[in-house]
Amino acid sequence: MLFKRALAYSVVINLFFLGLCLIFGDLKFGAIDDYFIAARLTGALGTEYNPHLIFVNAIYGYALLPLYHLFPKIGWYYIGEIFSVFLSFTVIGYVLLQRCGERWGVILATLFTALFASDFYLVVQFTQCASILSAAGMLLFAHGVITQPRHKLPFILGVILMLWGSVMRWQAFLMGMPFFCLGMLFILKECWKAKWHVIVGLGVLFTGAFAAHHFDQQIYHSSVYADFVKFQSPRVALGDNGNYNQNAVYEDAEELGLSGKDYQMLKKWVLYDTEVFAVDSLKRYTDIIQSYRDPNPTQLVPRNLLKALSKSIHSPLFWTWFILCLITYSTNPKKFLYLWASLILTLAFIAYLLAMGRLVYRVESGFWLYAAVLTIPLYGKLKFTISHKLVYAILAIIACANIYAYATSGEMVRDPSSGSMRTLAIEDTTDYVQVFNYIDSQPDKMFLLSMNAFMRFSHHRNPPYLAESSGIYRNTVSFGYWTPYLPEVKEALNSYGISNPIKDIVHDNVIVLNESNLADFLQRHYYDSVTVDTLKQIGEMTFYKYRLVNVNNTQENKQ
């Protein structure tokens, strides 16, 4: 099939599904992490642009800076993610058209995009972007290996897409490498024939990927990030991972002279106290946790895998992989072993993440995506012909079914963590315009928030395609999440005279949002007597003022 024709078909297919998502979908980030990464880029947490994006390579941030300077109100971080998904789908559709011919190719490209569009366009997230960019790059690279006459362009573009994937999420890129190696193994003869293209391409890929990763990591070796980096490991252990016996940890903490009440606070992401919850102190709790991790006996691995697989069967990802593997079997039976090899590899990764307690849908979807697209280069010739009329009929059915589905339930998406169908909107009767007006009307006050309140703000500020203003979050700091100890957060706190966020909530210029139970902690560790008053309530958001009953009841007097 002609290059321009195949490319045009793929672009039109993807424009159709992107249009459905834009018209009927609820445009949000798939993860709140993306929102605050984008907010950091625009300087919303501080006072100026910051391209150091924590979970995403800083190269992406630096690449977007010129666009933010030219058009500062546009959310280029989000648009870049959407464009990466669109480009990746277009590449995959193009290769399907080239491998399967015009009639079958257009059906399979349309079906593939229909099955994946909602998961990627409507819940766009940096891990998924990394997976689909890397998968598209691997597919294009492999397509270049098997195509005659051989051209350099597929290798060059394939390497660029994989490098982009490594920038978006290093770990997701690395998890795709075993699938890439497996796919290349099944076309080993063709790789040998194109050995110089392959060697040079892989050399550039791995040199570029590891150089970019090293560049990003060196940023966080700076002294300004020292506290932030040290904080991440205990934060993850206490907040992200729940696969341990929490009651046993509570009891052991009490026996060791630690506070069970403090441990309960840590579990609820109330972490930002630089003295009692200093990083070295948090380690005393996380050391206990290691002893009570949920066991993962070898005999239970098959049962857990079957349970995970039965869940995968209810998602389009599994069936996309299965259908594409069946096409391999029908057109090139000698390569059918790939189905079993890719299944074993996918299950091995799932078992590994289950053992860690870190299996989430957005990561699992990457495994099935890698396994699915890398079966495409193994296709033989589709011998069964299909008439133009039948092609048009199938396309019309797919189009009408998707128009109806998006029009009636376009806001329903698969949760990036659990994979269950839900809306990304949070049911909340709060008038956030009033909340933001109350905060913005008091720039001389520092608002310290519960993590839940902080995360809810992400749903009610600007939509993702609009950038957050510089400094918009400068006087709103969360007690939890991954933002404590960021350099700009520390700088903002210092500018308000706050050195220890939880301890200093009794300052006159500090207001607390949705954390009404800190008085006991303060009285156990810092002050003799603390009271809390309710200043204002707006829906589910309540503003509190903590104060000392006697201004002389300081920590020094208590001691």
Salt bridges, closest charged atoms under 4 A:
GLU102 OE1 - ARG5 NE 3.10
ASP227 OD2 - LYS490 NZ 2.89
ASP240 OD2 - ARG235 NH1 3.67
ASP240 OD2 - ARG358 NH1 3.85
ASP262 OD1 - ARG524 NH2 2.92
ASP262 OD2 - HIS525 NE2 2.83
GLU275 OE2 - LYS503 NZ 3.59
ASP287 OD2 - LYS283 NZ 3.21
ASP415 OD2 - ARG422 NE 2.33
ASP428 OD2 - ARG456 NH1 2.72
ASP440 OD2 - ARG461 NH1 3.91
ASP444 OD2 - LYS445 NZ 3.55
GLU488 OE2 - ARG40 NE 2.50
ASP504 OD1 - HIS507 NE2 3.50
ASP520 OD2 - LYS261 NZ 3.82
ASP520 OD2 - ARG524 NE 2.83
ASP533 OD2 - ARG547 NE 2.70
GLU540 OE1 - ARG456 NH1 2.66
